[in-house]
Amino acid sequence: MKHDKPRLQNYAAGEWVTGTGTATTLVHAVTGEPIGEATSEGLDFAAMADYARRVGGPALRRMTFHQRALMLKEMAKYLTDRKDGLYRLSAATGATKADSWIDIDGGIGTFFVYASKGRREFPNETFYVDGPMEALSKGGTFVGRHICVPLEGVAVHINAFNFPVWGMLEKLAPTLLAGVPAIVKPATVTSYLTEACFRLMIESGIFPNGAIQLICGSAGDLLDHLGMQDAVAFTGSAATGRKLKETPSIVEQTVRFNQEADSLNCSILGPDAVPGSEEFDLFVKEVAREMTSKAGQKCTAIRRTIVPNAMMEDVIAALRKRLATVQVGDPAVEGVKMGPLASRTQVRDVGTATDAIRHAAELVFGGRDALQVVGANAERGAFFPITLLATDKPFTSHEPHDIEAFGPVNTVMPYSSVDEAVELAKLGKGSLVGSLFTADASVARQVVLGVAPYHGRLLVVDRHSAKESTGHGSPMPHLVHGGPGRAGGGEEMGGARGVLHYMQRTAVQGSPTMLTRVMNEWMPGAERPTDRVHPFRKYFDELCVGDTLVTHRRTVTEADIVNFAGISGDYFYAHMDDIAAKESLFERRVAHGYFVLSAAAGLFVDPAPGPVLANYGLESLRFVKPVYIGDTIQAKLTCKQKTAKETPPDGIPQGVVAWDVEVTNQANEPVAVYTILTLVRRRAEAPASANGGGAGNGVAAPSDARLVEESKDPGPRAAKVG
């Protein structure tokens, strides 16, 4: 079938599919010219969900967190090398180069962050153990622990029009790292940019088949085919989110539904940040930037500017001066700092909302009559004027707190006390982000604690953080993106938190030995097998979780304490002064805690060269009982957990072994407990096990590259970008 305009394709069940029937025309935001069309008619949405569960899910779940993290890293590198084409296409959305950087590089950067977190904060396992062991019985033979496993369904991502690339990648990163396949449904109006990025991902062949699918057009009846193992992540208007959330299948099957909705975010100027201060200037700069970045089409944009009553006119004057320098027009023209909205429909909607707000506020800058467009036709493109409003009655003027104009529109309002500023911030009824510009820590504390229940993120800016601050409107993958109330009540990203959203947390109960075998991490009370071979003489591949060394004993003398004080320079009274020690909580002199650690190391370390390459660190140290002169100590060293490391080119194959150390006295009472980490050589001829070797199972998993390749469905491959 021929089309006058290029028709976007959908990617369903491992194939590029052209939709049938009537399509939506896609328009260049600057020129108003048609650039393509999109439709999803003809797609079998039930089959897409089934394909994700049947093909994509098993392939991803066979991979460990580390393997999935490396997969994200490779994809991020692949997209980075090919992002120039995305930048060129992004111009059609009305984005400036800076806008495109937020969208494209910001999205790719999210992949990089999750790739790093996947290897640093998650085990080289297919599951995640959440939190410490919980003792459930007096004798210690019955314990519990939480385990998180991937959902065995599909994640449906419904994204907004304003960030066609970042909106897709920031949801995919935690989803794929969790081991769950996804179906991406971008907003149709800018889906051409999403499709271009998606094509690159399919072209790369990095993700296993079924891991990602794409719908360019309506989601049809897709949500009707979701069940209790599936999840939905939605970004858009609160009204649309409520409608989707009420889909019978989502309600009846208790489908996980994460909503991130547009909100009436605010920025507050502290009472100390007077005109002429650095904080005042930073505030004005940030408010102006958030009004014009992406033409105000950001769910995190500043919609309400809250300032001290005495500074109202100063703030308005400073904003007028700064906003007057912002040229609106074709982003391709030199000097243009703000482009159009995404579509003429948006122009209409933003205009209607602005008119409604103006019932309670006066125009102090910009407006329709002031619109001047550089390098483009204002009537054909989707241009909207920068509009600054102000109200002097913010507690009785409800429109600025209830109506959002999703464009370059902002309302300035005064407060007479910090308490009033807090109350005004709360009138947004739940926001994604709020910011405060102040150099006064007491003001910051009062505002943060006052407005935190109503916000998903709070940014406090002063002259010290400003240079490196990412700004009011930039969600970071390390931190949660979402908010209560009007903002949708959900959370995205947030580092590991976002990954766990796509996993089932299950409490597992049993004996310590049984749970150690199940979770492949030694737990207190579990069996501790010993043999004649010192654990430090074993290669990574030969060690089993639970392998234990019980050392010989050492009696602590006064000479030990005196000598350690001389070497370390630690002459603390409890170690060296008999009289002061008697009057202390110890009642007599005690050994240095760090001497106990050193002495324990002397008990368990095997001094000869061997597979142990280095001490990697020490964690969770607790001195639980004092060691006195004449006490006899002994150490138990137990292999707690094993994590195979990626071998760099020409590097030594190795892994990290976590050892549980318990130092006891002559009464078998613990005096010190901690975990040490060592780098241990792997045998070069033996591939690293996906689970670090297991509890003595000795089964080695395929290498990262082979596992990814074998997980791919042998079905049709994606077409190359043409």
C-alpha positions as a printed Julia matrix, in Angstrom:
722×3 Matrix{Float64}:
   0.0     0.0    0.0
   1.39    3.43  -0.94
   1.15    6.46   1.29
   1.67   10.11   0.47
   3.7    10.43   3.65
   6.05    7.87   5.23
   4.17    5.7    7.69
   5.82    4.71  10.93
   6.06    1.04  11.71
   5.28   -0.89  14.84
   7.6    -3.57  16.18
   5.53   -6.56  17.24
   6.49  -10.17  17.95
   9.96   -9.71  16.5
   8.86   -8.06  13.24
   8.38   -4.56  11.85
   4.7    -4.19  11.05
   3.01   -1.37   9.12
  -0.37   -0.46  10.57
  -3.45   -0.49   8.38
  -6.46    1.78   8.04
  -6.74    5.45   8.9
  -3.56    6.98  10.26
  -2.77   10.07  12.32
  -0.83   12.73  10.41
   2.39   13.81  12.1
   3.37   17.45  11.67
   6.63   19.37  11.87
   6.25   21.62  14.93
   8.15   24.52  13.32
   6.79   24.57   9.77
   3.43   22.9   10.2
   4.24   20.59   7.27
   3.2    16.91   7.4
   6.23   14.66   7.94
   4.64   11.25   8.36
   1.76    9.29   9.74
   1.21    6.64  12.38
  -1.33    3.94  13.1
  -1.41    0.71  15.05
  -4.55   -0.69  13.44
  -4.19   -4.34  12.57
  -1.89   -5.21  15.45
  -2.78   -8.21  17.6
  -2.21   -6.71  21.03
  -2.96   -9.96  22.86
  -0.31  -11.71  20.74
   2.21   -8.97  21.54
   1.69   -9.43  25.27
   1.94  -13.2   24.88
   5.16  -12.9   22.85
   6.73  -10.76  25.55
   5.8   -13.26  28.26
   6.71  -16.36  26.23
   9.91  -15.21  24.5
  11.25  -12.0   26.04
  10.61  -12.78  29.69
  12.37  -16.18  29.84
  15.35  -14.81  27.88
  15.82  -11.91  30.29
  15.26  -14.02  33.4
  17.99  -16.44  32.34
  20.42  -13.55  32.61
  21.86  -12.28  35.88
  21.66   -8.67  36.99
  25.25   -8.17  35.92
  24.62   -9.58  32.47
  21.56   -7.39  32.03
  23.56   -4.39  33.27
  26.29   -5.05  30.7
  23.56   -5.3   28.07
  22.32   -1.81  29.02
  25.87   -0.47  28.89
  26.45   -1.86  25.41
  23.16   -0.36  24.22
  24.05    3.02  25.7
  27.37    2.96  23.85
  25.64    1.92  20.63
  23.13    4.76  20.83
  25.83    7.28  21.75
  27.72    6.49  18.56
  24.56    7.07  16.48
  22.8     9.92  18.27
  23.51   12.57  15.62
  20.64   11.29  13.49
  18.32   11.53  16.5
  19.37   15.15  17.07
  18.5    16.04  13.46
  15.07   14.44  13.75
  14.47   15.98  17.18
  14.37   19.44  15.56
  10.98   18.53  14.07
   9.54   18.33  17.6
  10.45   22.02  18.1
  13.38   21.2   20.36
  16.45   23.39  20.56
  19.85   21.7   20.76
  19.75   22.09  24.55
  16.25   20.58  24.64
  17.41   17.65  22.53
  20.4    17.12  24.79
  18.07   16.69  27.79
  15.94   14.23  25.84
  18.52   12.19  23.93
  21.7    12.31  25.99
  19.62   12.31  29.17
  17.91    9.1   28.1
  21.15    7.41  27.09
  22.73    8.58  30.34
  19.98    6.79  32.27
  21.05    3.53  30.61
  24.64    4.19  31.69
  23.59    4.88  35.28
  21.51    1.71  35.56
  24.29   -0.3   33.95
  26.59    0.88  36.72
  24.07    0.37  39.5
  23.21   -3.08  38.22
  26.78   -4.23  38.73
  27.45   -2.31  41.95
  24.2    -2.66  43.88
  22.82   -5.99  42.67
  24.33   -9.48  42.87
  25.52  -11.52  39.94
  22.34  -13.54  40.38
  18.95  -13.79  38.74
  17.27  -12.66  41.97
  17.85  -10.08  44.72
  17.94  -10.69  48.47
  16.29   -7.76  50.21
  17.37   -6.89  53.72
  18.93   -8.91  56.55
  17.88  -12.27  57.92
  15.09  -12.06  60.51
  15.25  -14.4   63.51
  11.83  -15.98  64.0
  12.56  -18.42  66.81
  14.38  -18.5   70.14
  16.7   -21.32  69.16
  17.63  -19.81  65.79
  16.55  -22.81  63.71
  13.65  -20.94  62.1
  14.42  -17.71  60.24
  13.08  -15.57  57.42
  14.36  -13.36  54.65
  12.92  -11.45  51.71
  13.75  -12.34  48.14
  12.84  -10.33  45.01
  12.29  -12.13  41.7
  11.28  -10.71  38.28
   7.6   -10.57  37.44
   6.78  -13.17  34.79
   4.66  -10.8   32.73
   5.15   -7.75  30.53
   5.58   -4.09  31.4
   3.51   -1.67  29.31
   5.07    1.8   29.08
   2.76    4.62  28.03
   4.83    7.75  27.49
   4.13   11.46  27.02
   4.92   13.56  23.94
   7.44   15.92  25.5
  10.41   13.53  25.81
  10.22   10.96  22.98
  13.62    9.41  23.8
  14.19   10.0   27.52
  10.61    9.02  28.32
  11.21    5.63  26.7
  14.72    4.95  27.99
  14.14    6.04  31.6
  11.38    3.44  31.89
  13.21    0.71  29.96
  16.38    0.91  32.05
  14.98   -0.33  35.4
  12.48   -2.65  33.68
  15.06   -4.54  31.64
  17.54   -4.6   34.52
  14.8    -6.26  36.59
  14.45   -8.93  33.9
  11.01   -7.94  32.59
  10.18   -7.36  28.88
   8.41   -4.17  27.81
   5.93   -2.88  25.25
   6.56    0.8   24.55
   3.66    3.05  23.55
   4.91    6.62  22.9
   2.6     9.59  22.42
   1.67    9.55  18.74
   2.45   13.21  18.01
   6.23   12.78  18.48
   6.44    9.01  17.98
   8.61    9.44  14.88
  11.59   10.27  17.1
  10.84    7.35  19.43
  10.6     5.01  16.45
  13.97    6.18  15.12
  15.65    5.47  18.47
  13.83    2.15  18.78
  15.07    1.12  15.32
  18.63    1.67  16.45
  18.08   -0.6   19.44
  16.62   -3.37  17.31
  19.33   -2.92  14.67
  22.01   -3.42  17.33
  20.86   -6.94  18.16
  21.94   -6.35  21.78
  18.61   -7.06  23.45
  17.18  -10.59  23.21
  14.1   -11.04  21.06
  10.88  -10.22  22.84
  12.6    -7.88  25.29
  11.1    -4.75  23.7
   8.18   -4.05  21.35
   6.79   -0.78  19.99
   3.34    0.62  19.26
   3.15    3.8   17.14
  -0.49    4.78  17.47
  -3.31    3.7   19.74
  -2.74    1.07  22.41
  -6.08   -0.45  21.37
  -7.24   -3.17  23.74
  -3.74   -3.95  25.04
  -4.62   -3.18  28.67
  -7.55   -5.63  28.49
  -5.03   -8.45  28.07
  -2.95   -7.71  31.15
  -2.88   -9.87  34.26
  -1.46  -10.08  37.76
   2.14  -10.6   36.58
   2.08   -7.52  34.34
   2.74   -3.86  35.09
   1.86   -0.48  33.59
   3.94    2.69  33.79
   2.08    5.77  32.6
   3.24    9.36  32.06
   0.75   12.04  31.04
  -2.25   13.93  32.28
  -3.93   13.0   35.55
  -7.29   12.65  33.76
  -5.93   10.1   31.27
  -4.11    8.26  34.04
  -7.29    7.89  36.08
  -9.14    6.56  33.06
  -6.48    3.93  32.32
  -6.22    2.97  35.97
  -9.92    2.13  35.98
  -9.59   -0.42  33.16
 -11.45   -3.52  34.45
  -8.53   -5.89  33.86
  -6.17   -3.62  35.81
  -8.6    -3.33  38.71
  -9.63   -7.0   38.79
  -6.13   -8.43  38.31
  -4.46   -5.85  40.61
  -2.03   -4.95  37.86
   0.8    -2.75  39.12
   0.12    0.75  37.85
   2.74    3.48  38.25
   1.54    6.95  37.31
   3.63   10.08  36.79
   1.31   13.01  36.03
   1.84   16.67  35.25
   1.76   18.86  38.34
   1.82   22.47  39.48
   5.43   22.54  40.63
   6.69   25.54  42.54
   9.92   27.38  43.25
  10.34   29.4   46.47
  12.66   32.34  47.02
  13.91   32.39  50.62
  13.43   35.59  52.67
  17.2    35.93  53.0
  17.79   35.87  49.22
  17.39   39.6   48.7
  18.03   41.4   45.38
  21.75   41.56  44.76
  22.48   38.26  46.51
  23.76   35.29  44.55
  20.73   33.25  45.54
  18.35   35.9   44.14
  20.14   35.92  40.79
  20.24   32.11  40.68
  16.52   32.0   41.4
  15.6    34.38  38.58
  17.85   32.51  36.15
  16.31   29.14  37.07
  12.69   30.32  36.87
  13.31   31.82  33.42
  15.08   28.7   32.25
  12.31   26.4   33.44
   9.69   28.56  31.73
  11.44   28.34  28.36
  13.23   24.96  28.36
  11.32   22.64  26.02
   8.95   25.63  25.63
   7.67   24.9   29.12
   6.55   21.39  28.08
   8.08   19.61  31.03
   6.15   17.8   33.71
   8.69   19.26  36.15
   8.52   22.87  34.9
   7.98   25.7   37.39
   4.31   26.76  37.26
   4.13   28.74  40.51
   6.82   31.16  41.68
   6.52   31.93  45.4
   8.42   34.99  46.66
   8.54   37.23  49.74
   5.92   39.96  49.59
   8.57   42.69  49.83
  10.43   41.28  46.8
   7.43   40.76  44.49
   8.15   43.73  42.23
  11.9    43.05  42.21
  11.34   39.47  41.09
   8.87   40.46  38.37
  11.22   43.16  37.08
  14.18   40.75  37.02
  12.16   38.06  35.23
  10.91   40.56  32.65
  14.46   41.62  31.92
  15.69   38.06  31.53
  12.72   36.73  29.57
  12.96   39.66  27.14
  16.29   38.24  25.91
  14.76   34.9   24.94
  14.17   34.7   21.18
  11.31   32.43  20.1
  11.38   30.75  16.71
  12.96   28.05  14.59
  15.63   26.33  16.74
  17.78   26.02  13.61
  18.21   29.8   13.53
  21.2    31.2   15.42
  20.19   32.91  18.66
  16.81   31.2   19.06
  16.49   29.9   22.64
  12.9    28.61  22.63
  11.1    26.66  19.96
   7.42   25.87  19.41
   5.14   23.56  21.31
   4.78   20.02  19.98
   1.59   20.69  17.99
  -1.14   23.18  17.19
  -3.41   21.14  19.47
  -1.07   21.97  22.33
  -1.23   25.66  21.4
  -4.99   25.54  21.73
  -4.94   23.64  25.03
  -2.28   25.86  26.62
  -4.14   28.96  25.47
  -7.38   27.76  27.03
  -5.66   26.98  30.33
  -3.83   30.32  30.35
  -7.08   32.22  29.8
  -8.59   30.39  32.76
  -5.66   31.28  35.04
  -5.93   34.92  33.97
  -9.3    35.16  35.68
  -7.31   35.27  38.93
  -4.01   36.8   37.8
  -2.76   39.7   35.72
  -0.4    39.55  32.77
   2.97   41.08  33.66
   5.04   39.9   30.69
   4.45   38.47  27.23
   1.08   37.23  26.11
  -0.35   36.66  22.64
   0.11   40.24  21.47
   3.82   40.09  22.28
   4.58   36.95  20.26
   7.38   37.51  17.78
   8.74   34.49  15.94
  12.19   34.34  14.35
  12.69   32.31  11.17
   9.23   30.77  11.03
   5.56   31.49  10.51
   3.78   31.91  13.84
   0.45   30.84  12.37
   1.71   27.65  10.72
   4.05   26.51  13.48
   3.03   25.56  17.01
   4.38   28.69  18.67
   3.13   30.04  21.98
   4.28   33.26  23.71
   6.21   33.33  26.97
   3.59   34.34  29.53
   4.32   35.58  33.04
   1.33   36.16  35.31
   1.06   37.48  38.86
  -1.5    37.47  41.64
  -1.39   39.37  44.93
  -4.08   37.18  46.52
  -2.66   33.66  46.28
  -4.82   32.19  49.06
  -8.11   33.27  47.48
  -7.1    32.96  43.82
  -7.49   29.22  43.24
  -6.86   29.01  39.49
  -3.02   29.2   39.66
  -3.1    26.27  42.1
  -5.67   24.23  40.18
  -5.01   24.76  36.45
  -1.85   23.83  34.59
  -0.95   25.48  31.3
   1.53   22.96  29.84
   3.72   25.54  28.16
   5.83   28.65  28.91
   3.37   29.97  31.5
   4.11   30.8   35.14
   2.41   32.71  37.96
   4.26   34.78  40.56
   2.68   35.01  44.02
   3.76   36.53  47.37
   4.1    35.22  50.91
   4.53   37.13  54.2
   6.18   34.37  56.26
   7.95   31.07  55.69
   4.89   29.29  57.08
   2.79   30.97  54.37
   5.28   29.89  51.71
   4.91   26.31  52.9
   1.1    26.54  52.76
   1.19   27.98  49.24
   3.43   25.13  48.09
   0.93   22.64  49.51
  -1.92   24.19  47.52
  -0.51   22.42  44.44
  -2.06   19.28  45.97
   0.91   17.1   45.17
   3.88   17.92  42.93
   6.72   16.18  41.19
   9.27   18.73  42.34
   9.69   21.9   44.34
  12.76   24.08  44.69
  14.01   26.54  47.27
  16.69   29.2   46.82
  18.19   30.2   50.16
  21.49   30.47  52.02
  19.75   30.06  55.39
  19.83   26.46  56.64
  17.04   27.12  59.16
  14.75   28.28  56.34
  15.73   25.24  54.29
  14.91   22.89  57.16
  11.53   24.53  57.8
  10.52   24.43  54.13
  11.79   20.92  53.4
  10.08   19.35  56.41
   6.94   21.39  55.73
   6.44   20.55  52.05
   8.07   17.1   51.78
   4.73   15.22  52.24
   3.43   16.99  49.12
   6.44   16.53  46.83
   8.36   13.73  45.16
  11.62   15.69  44.99
  12.96   18.86  46.59
  15.91   20.91  45.35
  17.64   23.33  47.73
  19.98   25.73  45.93
  22.58   28.1   47.32
  25.76   29.59  45.9
  27.75   26.51  46.92
  25.71   23.89  45.04
  24.59   25.98  42.08
  27.58   25.37  39.84
  27.12   21.6   39.8
  23.37   21.46  40.39
  21.39   19.79  37.6
  18.51   22.2   38.17
  14.89   22.25  39.22
  13.5    20.41  36.21
  15.98   17.53  35.82
  14.97   14.18  37.34
  18.05   12.05  37.99
  18.09    8.25  37.56
  19.61    7.88  41.02
  16.57    9.5   42.67
  12.83    8.93  42.5
  10.79   10.73  39.87
   7.15   11.0   40.86
   5.04   12.55  43.54
   1.84   12.24  45.59
  -1.65   13.5   44.84
  -1.99   15.43  41.59
   1.46   14.14  40.52
   0.06   10.62  40.27
   1.23    8.89  43.43
   3.93    6.87  41.7
   7.7     6.64  41.54
  10.01    6.03  38.6
  13.77    5.49  38.53
  15.14    6.07  42.03
  18.09    3.76  41.41
  17.45    0.29  42.81
  13.92    1.29  43.88
  12.81    1.49  40.26
  14.15   -2.0   39.55
  12.32   -3.52  42.51
   9.02   -2.09  41.23
   9.16   -4.78  38.53
   9.94   -7.59  40.95
   7.9    -9.59  43.42
   9.11   -9.37  47.02
   8.47  -12.67  48.78
   9.16  -13.6   52.4
  10.87  -16.98  52.59
  10.96  -18.91  55.86
  12.96  -21.95  56.88
  16.14  -23.07  58.57
  19.29  -20.97  58.12
  20.95  -23.83  56.23
  18.01  -24.26  53.87
  17.74  -20.53  53.13
  21.5   -20.35  52.6
  21.19  -23.01  49.9
  18.18  -21.33  48.32
  19.6   -17.8   48.28
  23.26  -18.71  47.83
  24.31  -16.44  50.69
  25.49  -17.81  54.03
  23.32  -16.84  56.99
  24.12  -16.98  60.71
  23.14  -20.34  62.14
  23.64  -22.23  58.89
  26.04  -25.14  58.53
  29.74  -24.29  58.3
  31.57  -27.14  56.57
  35.34  -27.26  57.11
  38.15  -29.23  55.48
  41.93  -29.47  55.59
  42.47  -26.96  52.78
  42.68  -23.36  53.96
  39.95  -21.27  52.22
  42.61  -18.8   51.03
  44.28  -21.67  49.12
  41.13  -22.21  47.03
  40.38  -20.56  43.7
  37.13  -18.64  43.33
  35.6   -21.55  41.4
  36.53  -24.05  44.14
  35.05  -22.11  47.04
  31.55  -22.98  48.2
  29.25  -20.69  50.13
  29.51  -21.81  53.76
  33.14  -22.99  53.61
  34.59  -22.14  57.02
  37.94  -21.87  58.77
  38.04  -22.07  62.57
  41.36  -20.63  63.67
  43.68  -21.37  66.54
  43.49  -19.11  69.61
  45.48  -16.14  70.87
  45.62  -14.67  74.37
  45.74  -10.87  74.54
  48.51   -9.46  76.74
  49.31   -6.04  78.16
  52.33   -5.96  75.84
  49.99   -6.36  72.84
  48.03   -3.26  73.9
  51.12   -1.17  74.65
  52.82   -2.16  71.39
  49.68   -1.46  69.33
  49.34    1.97  70.95
  52.93    2.74  70.01
  52.48    1.62  66.42
  49.08    3.24  65.86
  49.46    6.36  68.01
  46.15    5.56  69.7
  46.65    6.26  73.43
  42.96    6.48  74.34
  42.56    6.33  78.13
  40.49    3.11  78.1
  43.53    1.29  76.68
  46.37    2.94  78.61
  45.17    4.52  81.88
  44.3     2.09  84.7
  42.61    4.68  86.91
  40.54    6.3   84.14
  39.58    2.89  82.79
  38.28    1.83  86.22
  36.01    4.88  86.26
  34.74    4.22  82.73
  31.98    1.91  81.55
  34.68   -0.72  80.84
  35.84   -0.83  84.53
  39.33   -1.91  83.46
  41.68   -1.51  80.5
  40.57   -2.96  77.19
  42.3    -3.85  73.95
  41.94   -1.54  70.97
  39.13   -2.64  68.68
  41.45   -2.33  65.72
  44.02   -4.49  67.47
  41.32   -7.17  67.72
  40.78   -6.87  63.95
  44.51   -7.06  63.28
  44.96  -10.01  65.6
  42.02  -11.8   63.97
  43.59  -11.25  60.54
  46.77  -12.76  61.89
  44.75  -15.8   62.95
  42.98  -16.45  59.65
  45.26  -15.11  56.91
  47.3   -17.66  55.0
  50.59  -15.83  54.32
  51.86  -17.73  51.26
  51.12  -16.57  47.68
  47.91  -18.09  46.36
  44.58  -17.37  44.67
  43.76  -14.44  46.99
  44.89  -11.31  45.16
  43.99   -8.5   47.54
  41.88   -7.32  50.43
  38.96   -5.48  48.79
  37.35   -3.86  51.81
  35.54   -4.27  55.11
  31.83   -3.84  55.84
  29.35   -3.82  58.73
  31.93   -3.79  61.51
  30.58   -4.0   65.06
  32.54   -4.31  68.31
  29.95   -6.12  70.4
  31.93   -6.91  73.57
  35.18   -5.54  75.03
  38.35   -7.62  75.0
  40.37   -7.4   78.23
  43.97   -8.23  79.06
  44.1   -12.0   79.5
  41.14  -12.75  77.21
  41.66  -15.42  74.56
  40.23  -14.73  71.09
  39.45  -17.01  68.16
  38.06  -16.3   64.68
  35.61  -18.07  62.38
  35.98  -17.16  58.7
  33.04  -18.22  56.52
  32.51  -17.8   52.77
  29.36  -15.7   52.77
  28.85  -14.74  49.13
  30.64  -14.92  45.78
  30.39  -12.46  42.9
  32.22  -13.09  39.64
  33.7    -9.93  38.13
  33.91   -8.97  34.5
  37.43   -9.66  33.27
  39.02   -6.67  31.52
  41.12   -7.25  28.38
  44.41   -8.89  29.38
  43.2    -8.87  32.98
  43.22  -11.59  35.6
  39.97  -13.58  35.83
  38.7   -12.91  39.33
  35.75  -12.56  41.63
  34.86  -10.89  44.91
  34.37  -13.16  47.9
  32.55  -11.8   50.95
  33.68  -13.5   54.16
  31.69  -13.45  57.37
  34.08  -12.99  60.29
  33.12  -13.69  63.88
  35.72  -13.12  66.6
  34.88  -14.75  69.95
  36.42  -14.82  73.44
  37.15  -17.76  75.73
  33.45  -17.96  76.66
  32.55  -18.29  72.97
  30.93  -14.84  73.13
  31.21  -12.67  69.99
  33.48   -9.67  70.51
  33.62   -8.44  66.91
  31.59   -9.25  63.79
  32.15   -7.95  60.27
  32.45   -8.83  56.6
  35.68   -8.65  54.66
  35.92   -8.69  50.88
  38.76  -10.27  48.95
  39.63  -10.43  45.28
  40.16  -14.08  44.41
  41.58  -15.46  41.19
  39.33  -17.59  38.99
  40.78  -20.46  37.02
  41.17  -19.06  33.5
  39.84  -22.22  31.88
  36.63  -22.15  33.92
  33.91  -19.6   32.98
  32.39  -17.64  35.84
  29.22  -19.13  37.19
  26.16  -16.91  36.85
  25.51  -17.39  40.54
  29.11  -17.29  41.65
  29.44  -21.06  41.96
  26.43  -21.73  44.14
  26.38  -23.56  47.43
  28.71  -26.22  46.19
  26.79  -27.03  43.02
  29.8   -26.42  40.79
  27.58  -25.64  37.78
  29.03  -22.97  35.52
  26.72  -20.74  33.5
  27.48  -19.61  29.93
  29.59  -16.52  29.48
  27.79  -13.17  29.21
  28.04  -13.01  25.42
  26.97  -16.61  24.84
  24.02  -16.36  27.21
  22.73  -13.23  25.48
  23.09  -14.88  22.07
  21.38  -18.11  23.11
  18.49  -16.17  24.65
  17.47  -14.73  21.31
  14.45  -16.18  19.58
  15.32  -17.75  16.21
  12.43  -15.87  14.61
  12.67  -13.11  11.99
  15.23  -10.41  12.62
  14.45   -6.69  12.56
  14.86   -4.71   9.38
  17.85   -2.39   9.19
  17.33    1.35   9.38
  16.89    2.54   5.82
